[in-house]
Amino acid sequence: MRRSKPEPREVTPDVRYNSVPVTYFIHRIMKRGKKSVATTIMYDALEMIKEKTGKSPVEVLDLALKNVGPVMEVRPRRVGGATYQVPMEVSPERRLTLAMRWIISASRARSGKSYSEKLAGELMDAAENQGASIRRKEE
């Protein structure tokens, strides 16, 4: 086991919206180190959200992350020879990570034309408490 936890890295906010969650999303979307492709996808998705809802896309993103993030989760706990599933509260960092992971996996599974359209649709659904990522949270 580690002696001390590593300190969390400072993440700079993105250029266009000056938002840290947008930067986290870009990093999660990225495949094989292609950050420019991930940035284009994310910004296109946010533009689609702005056109369709008329609201600020960063507000829709924050609301979607808040709706999808789990409050409690069960974790295995060994007591003697038996393993019990114990409900525990989720830390804010893990809540954000799980919410992003579920939204991205649900948007990749959606049917649609481009990935930015799928992502925009899933974010708008999650902001309205609908969609596959919300079902995943309830499970």
N, C-alpha and C positions, 0 to 999 in steps of 0.2 A: 504494500500500500504506500501511497505517497506521503511524504512528510508534511508538505504544505501544498495548498491549492495554488495553481498558477493564477496570476491576476488577469481579469478579463481585458481583452484588447479594446482600445478605443476605435470605434467605427465612425468614420466621417460621414456626415449626411450627404445625400446625393446632390448633384449639381442643379437639376431643374426644380425640384420641389423642396429642397433643403430639409429632407426627412430621413431619419435613420431607418425606420421600418422599410422604406422603399429600397434603401441600400441592402438591407438584409435579404429582401425578396430577390433583388438582382443576383446576389451571391448564391441563393438557393436555386434559382432557375438555371444558372450557368452550368453548362456541360463542357467537359474537356478544356477548361480554361478560356472559353470564348466569351469574354465579358462584354465585348461590344455587341454581340448578338443578343445576349441576355438583357442588356440595357435597352436595346431597340425594342425587344419584345415587351418589356415592362412599361416603357413609355408609351408604346402604341396601345397597350391594354388600358392604361390610365386615361389616354385621350379618348378611347371609345367609351369609357365610363363617364367622362365629362360630357360627351355628346349625348349619350342616351339618358342620363339621369339629370343633367343640368347642375349637379352638386359638385363640390370640390372633390376630386378623385382621392386625395389623401384622407379626407374625412370618411369616404366610403371604405377605403382600405383599412383604416383604424377600426371602424365599426365592424367590418367583416372579421378582423383578427380578434376583436373583443367577443364577438358572438361565437366563433369557432373554438376559441381557447377553452380547454377543460378546467374546471375548478377542482375536481377530485379525480384520483385515479387509484386503481388497486395495484399493490405491489406485493410480491411474494415475500413472506417472512417465515424463517425457519424457527420453530420452537420444538426443541427435543428432536424427535425423528420426523415430525409432521411439518408440512409446508402449508401455511395459511395465506389466503389473499386478504391483505389488510388495506382498507381504504385510507389514503393519505392525501393531504392537500398538495396541489401542484405549485411549484415556485413560479414567479413571474417570467423568468427567463425560459424555463421549460414550457410554460403555457404558450409563449410566443413562438417557440421553436416547433412545437406540435401543431399549432394552428397553421403555420406556414407550410409545414410538411403535408398536412392533410389537404389544404387548399390546392397546392401544386399537384399532388397525386390525383385529386379529383378532377382538376382541370385537364390533366394529361389524358385521363380516361374518357373525357367528354367527346361527343361527336361535334365536329365543326370544321370550318375551313382552315384557319390559321391558329397557331397556338396562342397568339395575343387575343384573338376573339374568344377562345375557350377560357383563358385566364380572366378576361373581363367579365364574361358571363358567370363564372364561378364566384368571383368577388362580389358582383351585384347580388347573386343569389344568397351568398353568405351574409351580406349586409341586411338582407330581408328575412333572415332565419329560415332559409330554404337550401336545397341542394345537397349533394353527396357529402360534402365536408361536415355539414351540420348533423347528418345521419351518423357519420363516423364518430362525432363527439358524443352523441347520445348513447352509442354502443359502449 
